[in-house]
Every structure is written in C-alpha cells, then in structure tokens.
C-alpha cells in the first residue's frame, strides 16, 4: 500500500476548469464576486447575531453556526480554485490534498446535521409555540450545536481514513477544482468494492437520514400551518420555514447527486459544476435567503449602523 502511494508524495494536479480555457476568465470574475459576497453576507450575520440582543434566539444561534460553517467551507476550496483559474500552477501537495479532503468532509457533514437541528427548531416554533422557549432552552441549543460538529468530524474521520487506506496509482491528475472523494476514488488501483460499500453507508447516513428527518419535520409543520385560520399567520409560518427548506433543497440536491452515485457512473465534468452549488452558490445565498425579508435582521442592521427606523 505504502509503495503505491509514494508516487503521490509530490502531490496532484487539479485540472479544474482548464477543459474550458475560454471560460476560465469568466469563472474567475464570477467566483471572485460570489466569494466576496459569501464572506460579507455570512460575516454580517455572525456580527449581528453576537452584537444584537434581539437576535439572541435559538434560530439565530444556529444560523450563526451555519454562517461560520459556510465561511470555513468556501475558504477551504475557493482560494485554491481562484489561484488555479488565474495562474498556471495547478498543483496541490499530497498533505494539502488530504487536509482539504478532511476539512471539506467535516464541514459538509456538520452542515448536514446542523440543517436537521434547524428544522427541529422550526418544528418546535410552529408546532409547539407555547412550549418553544421551554423546549429550545440555551443549554439544549449548545448541546445540539456540539453534536452537529462532533458528528461531522466523526464522519470525516471515517471516510478520510478509509480513503487514505486505499492504494492509489495512475496519473496524478484530479479532474476537479479541489480534492473531493469521488474523484480520489477514481485513482484507486485495486478492487475497492468492500471499502466503497462502507463509505457509501457512511455517506448515506450523513445525507439520507438527515434529509428524511427534515422532510418529516416539514410534513408536521405543513399540517400545523394548514390548521392556522389566519392567512397572515400562515404566510408568516410559510415564510419562516420556506427559507430553510430552500437552503436544504440547494445543499442536499447537489450533495446527494455527487456522493450517492456509484464511482464508475460518476461524471467528473458534471460533478465539478454540481460542486459549485454546495461550495459557492449555496453559502452565498444562505444569508440572502434567511434575511432578505426578515424584519428582525433589518432592524438589527439599522441599530448597528446607527440608522433610525424612520429614515429606512
């Protein structure tokens, strides 16, 4: 195993979007803009959630964690992509590739679990409004956030460990813009059906189980909302939960497409574009989706900037 992997000690060459050289300058401009918006939007949410007492609620506590996750997740992949798009050196060291794989898996897995926690928070708010503050007390919120992070790290340890134990051979080319699991699996030079089966189970647990729990919570939320007689109440409930459901659809849709298909049928070209959704597009849209029509956030922003409500 060790001798087969030694050829990769020099590192890998990330092909990225060099298949479409005419599109690389366009990608560089748009991805730079998206990354800047991601940094600005998610940092703003974190700062507002910390500074403004009116945002010291479970919803914004978890949203603060989601924003921090998105900041870390995009930063673990996008700077490398921008360097590759702008320059000619597309190499990444073996150690850097392993670190990128572990970090991106850990952050992505943590987000999977955190989105379930946020769905539970919305379920408690809509279906158990009278008991909401009792159910979602600060201690429970902290425990649920910690469970999300620990589950993400554990899943990444399992999958990264299994991946690194595989013998790798062949060309050092990775047809992707970062070190992602399905592309690395293509370099395995032995029959890896047993290991891949274990990894598939781990991926299914971290993707399918949370998605099922989220759908289940929204079935209950939908039933509760339909019982509300006031149209204003219905709109408010659907507005609050609709934003979360949109985030879930964007994130899980692209992640399930990438990680829950057999390695032999995985299209590297399509996989690169799917990865753009959960590494760049979704993290950029999250702040907009959650805050675009949110009066609490707008009011908090006014206070921080010293703008009176009358002038807005």
GIUR-V692862 format. One record per pair of residues at least 4 apart in sequence whose ideal C-beta (glycine too) atoms are under 8 Angstrom apart, sorted by the first residue. I is the first residue (numbers start at 0). GAP is how many residues later the second one is. D is the distance in Angstrom with one decimal. If there is no record, write none. Layout:
i=I gap=GAP d=D
i=I gap=GAP d=D
This chain:
i=0 gap=4 d=6.5
i=0 gap=164 d=7.2
i=0 gap=166 d=4.9
i=1 gap=4 d=6.5
i=3 gap=163 d=4.1
i=3 gap=164 d=6.2
i=3 gap=165 d=5.2
i=3 gap=185 d=6.5
i=4 gap=4 d=7.7
i=4 gap=162 d=6.5
i=4 gap=163 d=5.4
i=6 gap=161 d=7.8
i=6 gap=162 d=6.9
i=6 gap=165 d=7.5
i=7 gap=4 d=6.8
i=7 gap=86 d=5.2
i=7 gap=160 d=5.6
i=7 gap=164 d=6.3
i=8 gap=85 d=5.4
i=9 gap=83 d=7.9
i=9 gap=84 d=7.3
i=9 gap=162 d=7.2
i=10 gap=80 d=5.1
i=10 gap=81 d=5.5
i=10 gap=82 d=4.3
i=10 gap=83 d=5.3
i=10 gap=85 d=7.1
i=10 gap=86 d=6.8
i=10 gap=161 d=7.1
i=11 gap=79 d=7.0
i=11 gap=80 d=5.5
i=11 gap=82 d=7.2
i=11 gap=85 d=5.5
i=11 gap=160 d=5.1
i=11 gap=161 d=7.3
i=11 gap=162 d=4.9
i=11 gap=167 d=7.1
i=12 gap=77 d=5.3
i=12 gap=78 d=5.6
i=12 gap=79 d=8.0
i=12 gap=159 d=5.6
i=12 gap=160 d=5.2
i=12 gap=161 d=6.9
i=13 gap=66 d=7.3
i=13 gap=70 d=5.7
i=13 gap=76 d=4.9
i=13 gap=77 d=7.5
i=13 gap=78 d=5.8
i=13 gap=160 d=5.4
i=13 gap=162 d=6.5
i=13 gap=163 d=6.0
i=13 gap=164 d=7.0
i=13 gap=165 d=7.8
i=14 gap=4 d=6.8
i=14 gap=75 d=7.1
i=14 gap=158 d=5.8
i=14 gap=159 d=6.5
i=14 gap=160 d=4.6
i=14 gap=161 d=6.9
i=15 gap=65 d=6.5
i=15 gap=68 d=4.6
i=15 gap=69 d=6.7
i=15 gap=74 d=6.3
i=15 gap=160 d=7.3
i=15 gap=161 d=4.3
i=15 gap=256 d=7.7
i=16 gap=6 d=6.2
i=16 gap=7 d=5.7
i=16 gap=10 d=5.6
i=16 gap=68 d=6.8
i=16 gap=160 d=6.8
i=16 gap=255 d=7.0
i=17 gap=6 d=7.0
i=17 gap=66 d=7.9
i=17 gap=72 d=7.2
i=18 gap=250 d=7.1
i=19 gap=4 d=6.9
i=22 gap=4 d=5.7
i=23 gap=4 d=6.2
i=23 gap=61 d=5.1
i=24 gap=4 d=6.7
i=24 gap=60 d=7.9
i=25 gap=4 d=6.3
i=26 gap=4 d=5.6
i=26 gap=58 d=5.6
i=27 gap=4 d=6.1
i=27 gap=54 d=6.5
i=27 gap=57 d=4.2
i=27 gap=58 d=5.8
i=28 gap=4 d=6.6
i=29 gap=4 d=6.2
i=30 gap=4 d=6.0
i=30 gap=47 d=6.6
i=30 gap=50 d=6.5
i=30 gap=51 d=6.4
i=30 gap=54 d=7.2
i=30 gap=249 d=6.3
i=31 gap=4 d=6.4
i=31 gap=50 d=6.3
i=32 gap=4 d=6.4
i=33 gap=4 d=6.3
i=33 gap=246 d=5.2
i=33 gap=247 d=7.1
i=33 gap=250 d=4.9
i=34 gap=4 d=6.5
i=34 gap=39 d=6.2
i=34 gap=43 d=4.9
i=34 gap=47 d=7.3
i=34 gap=245 d=7.0
i=34 gap=249 d=7.9
i=35 gap=4 d=6.2
i=36 gap=4 d=5.7
i=36 gap=247 d=5.1
i=37 gap=4 d=6.0
i=37 gap=32 d=6.6
i=37 gap=33 d=7.2
i=37 gap=36 d=5.2
i=37 gap=242 d=7.2
i=37 gap=245 d=4.9
i=37 gap=246 d=4.4
i=38 gap=4 d=5.9
i=38 gap=32 d=6.7
i=38 gap=35 d=7.9
i=39 gap=4 d=6.2
i=40 gap=4 d=6.8
i=40 gap=26 d=7.9
i=40 gap=243 d=6.8
i=40 gap=245 d=7.5
i=40 gap=246 d=3.2
i=40 gap=247 d=6.6
i=41 gap=4 d=6.5
i=41 gap=25 d=3.8
i=41 gap=26 d=7.4
i=41 gap=28 d=5.2
i=41 gap=29 d=4.9
i=41 gap=241 d=6.9
i=41 gap=244 d=7.1
i=41 gap=245 d=5.6
i=42 gap=4 d=6.2
i=42 gap=24 d=7.6
i=42 gap=28 d=6.9
i=43 gap=4 d=6.1
i=43 gap=243 d=6.7
i=43 gap=257 d=7.6
i=44 gap=4 d=6.0
i=44 gap=15 d=8.0
i=44 gap=18 d=6.2
i=44 gap=19 d=6.6
i=44 gap=22 d=4.4
i=44 gap=242 d=5.3
i=44 gap=245 d=7.4
i=44 gap=246 d=6.8
i=44 gap=252 d=7.6
i=45 gap=4 d=6.5
i=45 gap=18 d=5.4
i=45 gap=21 d=5.1
i=45 gap=22 d=6.2
i=45 gap=25 d=7.9
i=46 gap=4 d=6.0
i=46 gap=257 d=7.5
i=47 gap=4 d=5.5
i=47 gap=7 d=6.0
i=47 gap=249 d=6.4
i=47 gap=252 d=4.8
i=47 gap=253 d=6.3
i=47 gap=256 d=6.4
i=48 gap=6 d=4.9
i=48 gap=7 d=7.7
i=48 gap=11 d=4.6
i=48 gap=12 d=7.2
i=48 gap=14 d=6.7
i=48 gap=15 d=4.2
i=48 gap=18 d=7.9
i=49 gap=14 d=7.3
i=50 gap=249 d=7.7
i=50 gap=253 d=6.0
i=51 gap=4 d=7.6
i=51 gap=248 d=3.9
i=51 gap=251 d=6.4
i=51 gap=252 d=6.9
i=53 gap=242 d=6.2
i=53 gap=245 d=7.2
i=53 gap=246 d=6.2
i=54 gap=5 d=4.3
i=54 gap=241 d=6.3
i=54 gap=242 d=7.3
i=54 gap=245 d=5.5
i=55 gap=4 d=7.1
i=55 gap=5 d=7.5
i=56 gap=4 d=6.9
i=57 gap=4 d=6.4
i=57 gap=63 d=5.2
i=57 gap=78 d=4.2
i=57 gap=83 d=5.0
i=58 gap=4 d=6.2
i=58 gap=59 d=7.7
i=58 gap=62 d=5.9
i=58 gap=63 d=7.8
i=58 gap=66 d=7.4
i=59 gap=4 d=6.1
i=59 gap=236 d=8.0
i=60 gap=4 d=7.1
i=60 gap=77 d=8.0
i=60 gap=80 d=5.3
i=60 gap=84 d=7.3
i=61 gap=4 d=6.4
i=61 gap=52 d=6.6
i=61 gap=55 d=6.0
i=61 gap=56 d=4.9
i=61 gap=59 d=6.1
i=61 gap=79 d=7.2
i=61 gap=82 d=7.8
i=61 gap=83 d=6.9
i=62 gap=4 d=6.3
i=62 gap=55 d=7.5
i=62 gap=227 d=6.0
i=63 gap=4 d=6.5
i=64 gap=4 d=6.3
i=64 gap=49 d=6.0
i=64 gap=80 d=5.4
i=64 gap=83 d=7.3
i=65 gap=4 d=6.3
i=65 gap=45 d=7.0
i=65 gap=48 d=5.9
i=65 gap=49 d=7.7
i=65 gap=52 d=7.1
i=65 gap=220 d=6.4
i=66 gap=4 d=6.4
i=66 gap=219 d=7.0
i=66 gap=220 d=6.7
i=67 gap=4 d=6.5
i=68 gap=4 d=5.9
i=68 gap=38 d=5.6
i=68 gap=41 d=6.0
i=68 gap=42 d=5.2
i=68 gap=45 d=6.7
i=69 gap=4 d=6.2
i=69 gap=41 d=7.7
i=69 gap=212 d=7.7
i=69 gap=213 d=3.6
i=69 gap=216 d=5.8
i=70 gap=4 d=6.2
i=70 gap=212 d=7.6
i=71 gap=4 d=6.3
i=71 gap=31 d=7.6
i=71 gap=35 d=5.4
i=72 gap=4 d=7.3
i=72 gap=31 d=6.7
i=72 gap=34 d=4.3
i=72 gap=35 d=6.6
i=72 gap=38 d=7.2
i=72 gap=206 d=6.6
i=72 gap=210 d=6.2
i=73 gap=4 d=4.9
i=73 gap=205 d=6.2
i=73 gap=206 d=6.3
i=73 gap=209 d=5.0
i=74 gap=4 d=6.5
i=75 gap=24 d=6.1
i=75 gap=27 d=4.7
i=75 gap=28 d=5.2
i=75 gap=31 d=6.7
i=75 gap=102 d=7.8
i=76 gap=4 d=6.2
i=76 gap=23 d=7.0
i=76 gap=27 d=6.2
i=76 gap=100 d=7.1
i=76 gap=101 d=4.3
i=76 gap=202 d=5.0
i=77 gap=4 d=6.2
i=77 gap=201 d=6.8
i=77 gap=202 d=6.3
i=78 gap=4 d=6.4
i=79 gap=4 d=6.4
i=79 gap=12 d=6.8
i=79 gap=20 d=7.3
i=79 gap=97 d=7.3
i=79 gap=98 d=6.0
i=80 gap=4 d=6.2
i=80 gap=96 d=4.5
i=80 gap=97 d=6.8
i=81 gap=4 d=6.1
i=82 gap=4 d=5.7
i=82 gap=6 d=7.6
i=83 gap=5 d=8.0
i=83 gap=6 d=4.7
i=83 gap=93 d=6.5
i=91 gap=4 d=4.8
i=91 gap=5 d=5.1
i=91 gap=8 d=7.2
i=91 gap=87 d=6.8
i=92 gap=4 d=6.8
i=93 gap=4 d=6.5
i=94 gap=4 d=6.2
i=95 gap=4 d=6.1
i=95 gap=83 d=8.0
i=96 gap=4 d=6.3
i=96 gap=77 d=7.8
i=96 gap=82 d=4.1
i=96 gap=87 d=7.9
i=97 gap=4 d=6.4
i=97 gap=62 d=7.1
i=97 gap=66 d=6.4
i=97 gap=81 d=7.5
i=98 gap=4 d=6.1
i=99 gap=4 d=5.9
i=99 gap=78 d=5.8
i=99 gap=79 d=4.6
i=100 gap=4 d=6.1
i=100 gap=59 d=5.7
i=100 gap=62 d=6.8
i=100 gap=78 d=4.6
i=100 gap=79 d=7.3
i=100 gap=80 d=6.8
i=100 gap=83 d=6.9
i=101 gap=4 d=6.1
i=101 gap=54 d=5.4
i=101 gap=55 d=7.8
i=101 gap=58 d=4.6
i=102 gap=4 d=6.2
i=102 gap=53 d=7.9
i=103 gap=4 d=5.9
i=103 gap=74 d=6.7
i=103 gap=75 d=7.7
i=103 gap=76 d=7.2
i=103 gap=175 d=7.9
i=104 gap=4 d=6.0
i=104 gap=50 d=6.9
i=104 gap=51 d=3.9
i=104 gap=54 d=5.7
i=104 gap=55 d=6.1
i=104 gap=76 d=7.0
i=105 gap=4 d=6.2
i=105 gap=46 d=5.0
i=105 gap=47 d=5.2
i=105 gap=49 d=7.5
i=105 gap=50 d=3.7
i=106 gap=4 d=6.5
i=106 gap=45 d=6.7
i=107 gap=4 d=6.8
i=107 gap=44 d=7.5
i=107 gap=147 d=6.9
i=107 gap=170 d=7.0
i=108 gap=4 d=6.9
i=108 gap=42 d=6.7
i=108 gap=43 d=3.8
i=108 gap=44 d=7.8
i=108 gap=46 d=4.1
i=108 gap=47 d=5.8
i=108 gap=97 d=5.0
i=109 gap=4 d=6.0
i=109 gap=38 d=5.3
i=109 gap=39 d=5.4
i=109 gap=41 d=7.0
i=109 gap=42 d=2.9
i=109 gap=43 d=7.4
i=110 gap=4 d=6.2
i=110 gap=41 d=7.4
i=110 gap=140 d=6.7
i=111 gap=4 d=7.3
i=111 gap=40 d=7.4
i=111 gap=94 d=5.2
i=111 gap=95 d=6.2
i=111 gap=98 d=4.8
i=111 gap=139 d=8.0
i=111 gap=140 d=7.8
i=111 gap=143 d=7.6
i=112 gap=4 d=6.7
i=112 gap=34 d=6.9
i=112 gap=35 d=4.2
i=112 gap=38 d=4.7
i=112 gap=39 d=6.3
i=112 gap=93 d=7.5
i=112 gap=97 d=6.1
i=113 gap=4 d=6.4
i=113 gap=31 d=7.4
i=113 gap=34 d=4.3
i=114 gap=4 d=6.5
i=114 gap=95 d=6.5
i=114 gap=99 d=6.4
i=114 gap=129 d=7.6
i=114 gap=132 d=7.0
i=114 gap=133 d=5.5
i=114 gap=136 d=6.8
i=114 gap=137 d=7.9
i=115 gap=4 d=6.5
i=115 gap=94 d=4.5
i=115 gap=97 d=5.1
i=115 gap=98 d=5.8
i=116 gap=4 d=6.5
i=116 gap=27 d=4.6
i=116 gap=28 d=7.2
i=116 gap=30 d=7.8
i=116 gap=31 d=5.8
i=117 gap=4 d=6.6
i=117 gap=126 d=5.8
i=118 gap=4 d=6.3
i=118 gap=94 d=7.0
i=118 gap=95 d=4.4
i=118 gap=98 d=4.4
i=118 gap=99 d=6.9
i=118 gap=125 d=6.6
i=118 gap=129 d=7.4
i=119 gap=4 d=6.4
i=119 gap=24 d=7.6
i=119 gap=97 d=6.2
i=120 gap=4 d=6.4
i=120 gap=15 d=6.0
i=121 gap=4 d=6.1
i=121 gap=95 d=7.1
i=121 gap=99 d=6.4
i=121 gap=118 d=6.6
i=121 gap=119 d=5.0
i=121 gap=122 d=5.8
i=122 gap=4 d=5.4
i=122 gap=5 d=7.7
i=122 gap=94 d=4.3
i=122 gap=95 d=8.0
i=122 gap=97 d=6.0
i=122 gap=98 d=5.8
i=123 gap=4 d=5.1
i=123 gap=7 d=7.6
i=123 gap=8 d=5.3
i=123 gap=11 d=4.8
i=123 gap=12 d=5.5
i=124 gap=4 d=6.4
i=124 gap=7 d=5.4
i=124 gap=11 d=7.8
i=124 gap=115 d=7.2
i=125 gap=95 d=4.9
i=125 gap=98 d=5.2
i=125 gap=99 d=6.5
i=125 gap=111 d=5.3
i=125 gap=114 d=7.5
i=125 gap=115 d=6.7
i=126 gap=93 d=5.6
i=126 gap=94 d=6.4
i=126 gap=97 d=4.5
i=127 gap=4 d=5.9
i=127 gap=7 d=6.1
i=130 gap=4 d=5.4
i=131 gap=4 d=5.9
i=132 gap=4 d=7.1
i=134 gap=5 d=7.4
i=135 gap=4 d=6.3
i=135 gap=5 d=6.1
i=136 gap=4 d=7.2
i=137 gap=4 d=6.4
i=138 gap=4 d=6.5
i=139 gap=4 d=6.2
i=140 gap=4 d=6.4
i=141 gap=4 d=6.3
i=142 gap=4 d=6.3
i=143 gap=4 d=6.6
i=144 gap=4 d=6.8
i=145 gap=4 d=6.1
i=146 gap=4 d=6.0
i=147 gap=4 d=6.4
i=148 gap=4 d=6.4
i=149 gap=4 d=6.2
i=150 gap=4 d=6.3
i=150 gap=55 d=7.5
i=151 gap=4 d=6.3
i=152 gap=4 d=6.3
i=153 gap=4 d=6.5
i=154 gap=4 d=6.3
i=154 gap=47 d=6.0
i=154 gap=50 d=7.6
i=154 gap=51 d=4.9
i=155 gap=4 d=5.5
i=156 gap=4 d=5.9
i=157 gap=4 d=6.5
i=157 gap=44 d=5.3
i=158 gap=4 d=6.2
i=158 gap=22 d=6.6
i=158 gap=40 d=5.6
i=158 gap=43 d=5.5
i=158 gap=44 d=7.2
i=159 gap=4 d=6.1
i=160 gap=4 d=6.4
i=161 gap=4 d=7.2
i=161 gap=33 d=5.4
i=161 gap=36 d=6.1
i=161 gap=37 d=5.4
i=161 gap=40 d=7.9
i=162 gap=18 d=6.4
i=162 gap=21 d=5.9
i=162 gap=22 d=7.3
i=162 gap=36 d=7.4
i=164 gap=30 d=7.3
i=165 gap=19 d=7.6
i=165 gap=22 d=4.7
i=165 gap=24 d=7.5
i=165 gap=26 d=5.7
i=165 gap=29 d=6.1
i=166 gap=21 d=6.8
i=166 gap=22 d=5.7
i=166 gap=23 d=5.4
i=167 gap=16 d=7.6
i=167 gap=19 d=4.6
i=167 gap=20 d=6.3
i=167 gap=21 d=6.6
i=168 gap=18 d=6.9
i=168 gap=20 d=3.6
i=169 gap=17 d=5.5
i=169 gap=19 d=6.2
i=173 gap=5 d=6.5
i=173 gap=9 d=5.2
i=173 gap=10 d=7.2
i=173 gap=13 d=7.8
i=174 gap=8 d=6.2
i=174 gap=11 d=8.0
i=174 gap=93 d=4.1
i=174 gap=94 d=7.5
i=174 gap=97 d=7.5
i=175 gap=4 d=5.3
i=175 gap=7 d=4.5
i=175 gap=92 d=6.5
i=175 gap=95 d=6.8
i=175 gap=96 d=5.7
i=175 gap=99 d=7.1
i=176 gap=95 d=6.2
i=176 gap=98 d=7.2
i=177 gap=97 d=7.6
i=177 gap=101 d=7.5
i=178 gap=4 d=7.5
i=178 gap=5 d=6.3
i=179 gap=4 d=7.0
i=179 gap=78 d=7.6
i=179 gap=91 d=7.4
i=179 gap=95 d=6.5
i=180 gap=4 d=6.3
i=180 gap=18 d=7.5
i=180 gap=78 d=7.0
i=181 gap=4 d=7.2
i=181 gap=76 d=6.3
i=181 gap=77 d=7.0
i=181 gap=81 d=6.2
i=181 gap=84 d=4.7
i=181 gap=86 d=8.0
i=181 gap=89 d=6.2
i=182 gap=4 d=7.8
i=182 gap=85 d=6.2
i=182 gap=88 d=7.2
i=183 gap=4 d=7.9
i=184 gap=7 d=7.2
i=184 gap=11 d=6.8
i=184 gap=78 d=4.7
i=185 gap=77 d=6.5
i=185 gap=80 d=7.5
i=185 gap=82 d=7.5
i=187 gap=4 d=4.6
i=191 gap=4 d=5.2
i=192 gap=4 d=6.2
i=193 gap=4 d=6.9
i=194 gap=4 d=6.3
i=195 gap=4 d=6.1
i=195 gap=67 d=6.3
i=196 gap=4 d=6.7
i=197 gap=4 d=6.6
i=198 gap=4 d=6.2
i=199 gap=4 d=6.1
i=199 gap=60 d=7.6
i=200 gap=4 d=6.4
i=201 gap=4 d=6.5
i=202 gap=4 d=5.8
i=202 gap=56 d=4.8
i=202 gap=57 d=6.3
i=203 gap=4 d=4.7
i=203 gap=5 d=7.4
i=203 gap=56 d=6.6
i=204 gap=4 d=5.3
i=205 gap=4 d=6.9
i=206 gap=4 d=6.3
i=206 gap=45 d=6.8
i=206 gap=48 d=6.1
i=206 gap=49 d=5.6
i=206 gap=52 d=6.3
i=206 gap=53 d=6.3
i=207 gap=4 d=6.1
i=207 gap=48 d=7.7
i=207 gap=52 d=7.4
i=208 gap=4 d=6.5
i=209 gap=4 d=6.2
i=209 gap=42 d=7.9
i=210 gap=4 d=6.4
i=210 gap=37 d=7.5
i=210 gap=41 d=5.1
i=210 gap=45 d=7.3
i=211 gap=4 d=6.3
i=212 gap=4 d=6.5
i=213 gap=4 d=6.5
i=213 gap=34 d=5.6
i=214 gap=4 d=6.5
i=215 gap=4 d=7.0
i=216 gap=4 d=6.2
i=217 gap=4 d=6.0
i=217 gap=23 d=6.9
i=217 gap=27 d=6.3
i=218 gap=4 d=6.7
i=219 gap=4 d=6.4
i=220 gap=4 d=6.2
i=220 gap=16 d=7.4
i=220 gap=20 d=5.6
i=221 gap=4 d=6.4
i=222 gap=4 d=6.9
i=223 gap=4 d=7.4
i=223 gap=13 d=7.7
i=224 gap=9 d=5.6
i=224 gap=12 d=4.5
i=224 gap=13 d=6.2
i=224 gap=16 d=7.9
i=225 gap=8 d=7.8
i=227 gap=5 d=4.4
i=227 gap=6 d=5.1
i=227 gap=9 d=6.6
i=228 gap=4 d=7.6
i=229 gap=4 d=6.7
i=230 gap=4 d=6.3
i=231 gap=4 d=6.4
i=232 gap=4 d=6.4
i=233 gap=4 d=6.1
i=234 gap=4 d=5.9
i=235 gap=4 d=6.4
i=236 gap=4 d=6.3
i=237 gap=4 d=5.3
i=238 gap=4 d=7.2
i=238 gap=54 d=6.5
i=239 gap=4 d=7.7
i=240 gap=4 d=6.1
i=241 gap=4 d=6.3
i=242 gap=4 d=6.7
i=242 gap=46 d=4.8
i=242 gap=47 d=5.3
i=243 gap=4 d=6.4
i=243 gap=46 d=7.8
i=244 gap=4 d=6.3
i=245 gap=4 d=6.6
i=245 gap=43 d=5.5
i=246 gap=4 d=6.1
i=246 gap=35 d=6.9
i=246 gap=38 d=7.5
i=246 gap=39 d=5.8
i=246 gap=42 d=5.8
i=246 gap=43 d=7.5
i=247 gap=4 d=5.6
i=248 gap=4 d=5.5
i=249 gap=4 d=6.9
i=249 gap=27 d=6.2
i=249 gap=28 d=7.6
i=249 gap=31 d=7.0
i=249 gap=32 d=4.6
i=249 gap=35 d=6.8
i=250 gap=4 d=6.1
i=250 gap=26 d=7.9
i=250 gap=27 d=5.6
i=250 gap=31 d=5.1
i=251 gap=4 d=5.6
i=252 gap=4 d=6.6
i=252 gap=24 d=7.6
i=253 gap=4 d=6.4
i=253 gap=20 d=4.7
i=253 gap=21 d=7.3
i=253 gap=23 d=3.8
i=253 gap=24 d=4.7
i=253 gap=28 d=7.5
i=254 gap=4 d=5.9
i=254 gap=23 d=5.3
i=255 gap=4 d=5.0
i=256 gap=4 d=7.0
i=256 gap=17 d=5.2
i=257 gap=8 d=7.8
i=257 gap=13 d=5.6
i=257 gap=16 d=5.2
i=257 gap=17 d=6.4
i=257 gap=20 d=7.8
i=260 gap=4 d=5.6
i=260 gap=5 d=5.7
i=261 gap=4 d=7.1
i=265 gap=5 d=6.0
i=266 gap=4 d=6.0
i=267 gap=4 d=6.6
i=268 gap=4 d=7.3
i=269 gap=4 d=6.1
i=270 gap=4 d=6.1
i=271 gap=4 d=7.1
i=272 gap=4 d=7.9
i=273 gap=4 d=7.7
i=274 gap=4 d=5.5
i=275 gap=4 d=5.2
i=275 gap=5 d=6.1
i=276 gap=4 d=4.7
i=276 gap=5 d=5.8
i=277 gap=4 d=5.2
i=278 gap=4 d=7.3
i=279 gap=4 d=6.3
i=280 gap=4 d=6.2
i=281 gap=4 d=6.4
i=283 gap=4 d=7.6
i=284 gap=4 d=5.4
i=285 gap=4 d=6.2
i=286 gap=4 d=5.8
i=287 gap=4 d=5.2
i=289 gap=4 d=6.6
i=289 gap=7 d=7.7
i=290 gap=6 d=4.2
i=290 gap=7 d=7.6
i=293 gap=4 d=6.5
i=294 gap=4 d=6.0
i=295 gap=4 d=6.3
i=296 gap=4 d=6.3
i=297 gap=4 d=6.5
i=297 gap=14 d=7.4
i=298 gap=4 d=6.6
i=298 gap=10 d=7.0
i=299 gap=4 d=6.4
i=300 gap=4 d=6.1
i=301 gap=4 d=8.0
i=301 gap=5 d=4.5
i=301 gap=6 d=7.2
i=301 gap=7 d=6.3
i=301 gap=10 d=5.8
i=306 gap=4 d=5.6
i=306 gap=5 d=6.1
i=307 gap=4 d=7.5
